[in-house]
């Protein structure tokens, strides 16, 4: 006569193995997908804000003020976009 198992069968909705750690690490492909839209959205907002601020602050003033403003506004977006690109380019986490 076969022995009965000590454990009762589990219902179908109970997972047979533990779920992966939450949140699951994001893959590089997902980061790049999100990063492209984040970069484009940031550049659109930044350019509109820079144009509005430039129109109030720099336009109609001396050439030195206009050049100075456009030099600063022309490179101020770089740190943000560099951070996004660095985040996108991180290698995938290795699974053990």
C-alpha positions in Angstrom: 0.0 0.0 0.0 1.5 3.4 -1.0 2.0 6.0 1.7 0.0 9.2 1.7 2.1 12.4 1.4 2.2 14.6 4.4 1.3 17.7 2.5 -2.0 18.4 1.0 -2.0 19.6 -2.7 -1.9 23.3 -3.1 -4.6 25.3 -4.9 -3.7 26.4 -8.4 -3.4 30.1 -7.4 -0.6 29.4 -5.0 2.8 29.8 -6.6 5.0 26.8 -6.5 8.1 28.9 -6.2 8.8 32.2 -4.5 8.3 35.3 -6.7 11.4 37.2 -7.9 12.7 40.0 -5.7 10.5 43.1 -6.0 11.1 45.3 -7.8 12.9 43.3 -10.5 16.1 45.0 -11.7 15.4 47.0 -14.9 17.2 45.7 -18.0 19.3 48.0 -20.1 16.8 47.8 -23.0 14.0 49.0 -20.7 16.2 51.9 -19.4 17.0 53.0 -22.9 13.4 52.9 -23.9 12.4 55.1 -20.9 15.6 57.3 -21.3 14.8 58.2 -24.9 11.4 59.6 -23.9 12.7 61.2 -20.8 15.5 63.0 -22.8 13.1 64.2 -25.5 10.5 65.4 -22.9 13.2 67.2 -20.9 14.7 68.8 -24.0 11.2 70.1 -25.1 10.5 71.5 -21.7 14.0 72.9 -21.2 14.0 74.7 -24.6 10.6 76.3 -24.0 11.6 77.5 -20.6 15.0 78.8 -21.9 13.2 80.6 -24.7 10.8 82.2 -22.3 13.5 83.2 -19.8 15.7 84.4 -22.6 12.9 86.5 -24.1 12.4 88.3 -20.7 16.0 88.5 -19.5 18.4 88.7 -22.5 16.6 89.9 -25.6 16.8 93.7 -26.1 19.8 94.1 -23.7 23.4 94.5 -24.6 25.1 91.9 -26.9 27.3 90.8 -24.0 24.2 89.9 -21.9 22.6 88.1 -24.8 25.8 86.1 -25.6 26.3 85.3 -21.9 22.7 84.0 -21.5 22.8 81.9 -24.6 26.2 80.4 -23.7 24.9 79.4 -20.2 21.5 78.3 -21.6 23.2 76.4 -24.3 25.2 74.1 -22.0 23.0 74.0 -18.9 21.0 71.1 -20.2 24.1 68.9 -20.5 24.4 67.6 -16.9 20.8 66.4 -16.9 21.1 64.6 -20.3 24.5 63.2 -19.3 23.0 61.7 -16.2 20.1 60.2 -18.2 22.6 58.7 -20.7 24.8 57.3 -17.9 21.7 55.7 -16.3 20.7 54.2 -19.7 24.1 52.8 -20.4 24.6 51.0 -17.1 25.2 47.3 -17.7 22.5 44.7 -16.8 22.7 43.3 -13.3 24.2 39.8 -13.3 22.1 37.1 -12.0 23.8 34.6 -9.7 
